[in-house]
Amino acid sequence: MAGPKKRLALFAAAFVVCGLVVSAAFSQGPGPVQPPKQSSEPQIKPGQGIKVDVSLTLVNVTVTDPLDRLVTGLDREHFRVFEDGIEQEVLTMSS
């Protein structure tokens, strides 16, 4: 009698798992959203710059000595960063 009960339990478990998979598949969003069509005239003309205000910018730096060996152990107080001639604060640094 343990055989049919075990088979019924496995069937019930498989049924629940299939139900969860189907439910998850149908609960997904409508799929990829198409981007709006661009007008035939570009908003930015060639050669024109883009200006964006940001609060944090990543700057990659590699420091080498005169023999092209990597210099390590530098801290943020060893660096000065300028934007348009104005010194910017170095908030964090990692290697």
C-alpha positions in Angstrom: 0.0 0.0 0.0 3.0 2.3 0.5 3.7 2.2 -3.3 0.4 3.8 -4.4 0.6 6.5 -1.7 4.1 7.3 -2.5 3.2 7.5 -6.2 0.3 9.8 -5.4 2.5 12.0 -3.3 5.0 12.3 -6.1 2.3 13.1 -8.6 0.9 15.8 -6.3 4.3 17.3 -5.8 5.0 17.3 -9.5 1.6 18.9 -10.1 2.3 21.7 -7.6 5.7 22.4 -9.1 4.2 22.6 -12.6 1.6 24.9 -11.3 4.2 27.2 -9.7 6.3 27.2 -12.9 3.2 28.1 -15.1 2.1 30.7 -12.5 5.6 32.3 -12.5 5.7 32.3 -16.3 2.3 34.1 -16.6 3.0 36.6 -13.8 6.0 38.1 -15.7 5.7 41.5 -17.4 4.4 42.1 -20.9 7.8 41.4 -22.4 10.3 43.8 -23.9 9.1 47.3 -24.4 9.9 48.9 -27.8 11.7 52.2 -27.5 9.8 55.2 -28.9 10.5 55.9 -32.5 13.1 58.6 -33.1 12.2 61.6 -35.2 14.0 61.9 -38.5 15.9 65.0 -37.2 18.6 64.2 -34.5 18.3 66.1 -31.2 22.0 66.6 -31.0 23.9 67.8 -34.0 27.3 66.4 -34.9 30.1 68.2 -33.1 27.7 69.5 -30.4 28.6 68.5 -26.9 26.5 66.9 -24.2 26.3 68.5 -20.7 25.2 66.4 -17.8 25.4 67.3 -14.1 26.8 64.4 -12.0 27.7 64.0 -8.3 30.3 61.3 -8.7 32.7 60.4 -11.5 35.1 57.5 -11.6 38.6 58.3 -12.7 41.0 55.4 -13.5 44.6 56.1 -12.7 47.8 54.2 -13.2 51.0 55.5 -11.6 54.4 54.3 -12.7 57.9 55.3 -11.9 60.6 56.3 -14.5 61.3 52.6 -15.1 57.6 51.9 -15.9 57.1 50.0 -12.6 53.7 50.3 -10.9 53.7 52.6 -7.9 51.5 51.3 -5.1 50.5 52.5 -1.6 49.3 55.9 -2.7 46.4 57.5 -0.8 43.8 60.0 -1.9 45.8 62.9 -0.5 48.5 62.1 -3.1 46.1 63.1 -5.9 44.5 66.3 -7.1 41.7 66.3 -9.7 40.7 69.4 -11.6 37.6 70.1 -13.8 37.7 73.2 -15.9 40.6 74.5 -13.8 38.7 74.0 -10.5 40.0 71.5 -8.0 37.5 68.7 -7.2 37.4 66.8 -3.9 38.5 63.1 -4.1 35.8 61.4 -2.1 37.0 57.8 -2.2 39.8 55.7 -3.6 40.4 52.0 -4.1 42.8 49.8 -5.8 
